Amino acid sequence: IDGKYLKQRNEVALVWPFKDCVLEGGQSREEDKREEIFFNETLAQDEITQLLEPKVFTNAKTYDKNGEKDFSGFTRDAELNKKRELPADTITDNLIIKGNNLLALHSLKKEFAGKVKLIYIDPPYNTGNDSFGYNDNFNHSTWMTFMKNRLLVAKELLCETGFLFIQINDIESAYLQVLADDIFDRSNFLTSICVKMSHLSGTKMAHKEKKLPKIKEHILMYTKNKSNVSLNPQYIETSWEDAFSRYNSFIVKNGYDDSESNKWEVITVNEAIKRNSIDKSNSKKLNQFLIENASLIFRTARNRSADYSQYPADLICKHIKDEDNPQNYHFVYKGEDISFAEDKIRLIEGKRKPTTIVGDIWTDIGINNLSNEGNVTLRFGKKPELLLSRIIGLVTNQNDIVLDYHLGSGTTASVAHKMKRQYIGIEQLNYGENDSVKRLQNVIEGEKSGVSKAFEWKGGGSFTYLELKKYNQTFIDQIEE
């Protein structure tokens, strides 16, 4: 290559049959096994250009609380776009698109390139039993080409502070990570989240003597540009003991405010419980007391980069981090930083509860009774709304744009709708009565499943449905006439 032998070159290249090809991937129903053409990027430039040019959308409809109505045009809310620092004429409607996702993604580029904050996809896992029905001698390389074509255009749609999440299982996860490293740059890989998606029961236990039962899946997390990463830490409910086992100190302020913290008294939490005549055997009252006083309960931790030698060790001292900003301060005790229990108390469904921060292993996602979530039935493959709400909450804010181009039964769009994010969903397979349009109609009507309670969802909103008109021949004929 370039006059050098492979062993003289330093880079690692990911290579597979048909790597430099474009695969349309045009199945419309799961039972279809259509013959696909691999268009080589060098030999079939004209065909690829034509394939990936923007296509016509047809059969447009709008759905709101009054049901289906004729499409009258896109909404372009200039005030909203100003708030989210997007061009004033950006479409602000929620969009559901029926049709080939590769063609749809390329058709969205002109309008949405550089504007999408989050792309979440749950693509076919290539298990041999899923919707990736290309069962030929090149199944693996076909899958790789299929994924590469779509990830390349997905990257163009992401904004500079955007994120990509791909859910996958063991069969292709390693190859997918190397492929995504190649497209997004290895430095922009953030983590692989391990999520529990099944229980140790059922048919997976039949071969337990031969292999470990599979209960996990991976979620690969990438960013468009690592230097721009900003996350909204997510928290989950836990017990007081688990969250605050080392929070054993209690402040008695005796009427002094933060500026006179050196006059505060420090006692143990147990002493505070005694002084307030709390019966420790009454768990309800004890828990109520602890949560109500979480702003007074603390622990300390050593800060190796700070020098607190100027402060008396036996007093709580106020430490101003920035003299130009005196409101930016924290407290020091015995030469260590104070952390208050209050920092880990969160409102969950309207109640203050102890929490712990979410890491990269998620075992708490509810995976039971999902088949009817959203009031649509899908026995296998439906993702929990809680899973999507955590991902959406982690990397987006209200009105950010969320894209899912393997939409399935519509979990991503449904959760984004309840969380007041703009969304674009693309799906080419036909789920009949259990598809995303039906599910989103239920959401607009105020259905109560999934994360509805957590976000106090009462219904409302709207979305626009569009179908990809793959061929423009009808219009060409009319123009020529």
Secondary structure, DSSP 4 states (H G I P E B T S, - for coil): -TTS-GGG--------TTTTEEE-----STT------EEETTTTHHHHHHHHS--EEEEEEEEETTEEEE-------HHHHHHTT--TT---S-EEEES-HHHHHHHHHHHHTTTEEEEEE------SSSS----STTHHHHHHHHHHHHHHHHHHHEEEEEEEEEEE-HHHHHHHHHHHHHHH-GGGEEEEEEEE-S-S-GGGGTTTTTSPPP-EEEEEEEES-GGG------EEE--HHHHHTT--EEEE-TT--GGGGGG-EEEEHHHHHHHTT--TT-HHHHHHHHHHTTTTEEEEE--TT---TTS-TTS-EEEES-TT-TT-EEEEETTEEEEEGGGGEEEETTEEEEEEE--SEE-----SS-TTGGG---SSSPPPHHHHHHHHHHH--TT-EEEESS-TTTHHHHHHHHTT-EEEEEE-S--GGGSHHHHHHHHHTT--STTTTTTT------EEEEEEE---HHHHHHHH-
